[in-house]
Amino acid sequence: MPKCLIAYFSQGGTTAQVAESIAAGLRTAEYQVDLFNMKDGRPPDVAGYDLLGIGSPVYVYRPPFSVMDYVNSLPMLNGLPAFVFVLHGTYRGDAGTVMRRALSRKGAKEVGYFHSLGADYFWGYLSVGHLFSPNRPTAQELDEAKVFGREVAARAAGGPYARPEDDRPPAAIHRLERFLMSRSLGNQVYSRLFTVKKKECTRCGLCVKLCPAKNITEGKDKYPVFGRNCLQCFTCEMKCPKDAVGTPLDWPLFRPFLLYNVRHASKDPSLDHVRVTHSKGRTKTV
């Protein structure tokens, strides 16, 4: 029985849903599938697998740093069949292309590329009252992911594959936004400026528990301490039950980008969105 490893990164669950649907499709083709969420640590060694899948959400028109760290750390794959899938709440930019090219440099043989909308629980948009792509992926999109899994199995067995064109790069304003949210600026500047409102903080430890990069630790006084390896997911601020965490995303520097993105995406007929309020870690539809 051929074996497939699907390594994906999922915090809110949408990427995990697609990973599980792709796995279901592969299992109908008699594959043994191992699913591993990078949020929980490093996936197992790829040795012994006949097929590799990499799944990721889109953060600021790019894959999360942790996903690219994993791909770049892989050994040479020597023709191992591989596929990529991405979830995006608004525009995916060229996140999928970045992942596909990185796997190609590792010597993988591409056998599939899938993308789908997913509910965009991004603190920046929630903070200005918008949730994009609610209730996505839909049942139909998950069925399409299952079909994709069957197609990947056929291609890995030698079936024909017409490689999709690379995704178009994001618009200039989005590339500027991506630069301002770069890893180097995040680690050298922004990571130093996360704040905790000690009068509100109850030292519950939720931000420490939820941080996918293990970048938040508990200090001697039990208040959170922020490190220098932030993924810029801003889950700590979004999920805080007391609104006690402040992040650089609240700065005036980023607000014009957020407002531009929301205004542009909310007028796009191809995207669904709802108005929301977000307080004390909870998002409610208006």
Secondary structure, 3 states (H helix, E strand, C coil): CCEEEEEECCCCCHHHHHHHHHHHHHHHCCCEEEEEEHHHCCCCCCCCCCEEEEEEECECCECCHHHHHHHHHCCCCCCCEEEEEEEECCCCCCHHHHHHHHHHHCCCEEEEEEEEECCECCHHHHHCCEEECCCCCCHHHHHHHHHHHHHHHHHHCCCCCCCCCCCCCCCHHHHHHHHHCCHHHHHHCHHHHCEECCCCCCCCCHHHHHCCCCCEEECCCCCEEECCCCCCCCHHHHHCCCCCEECHHHCCCCHHHHHHHHHHHHCCCCCCEEEEEEECCEEEEC
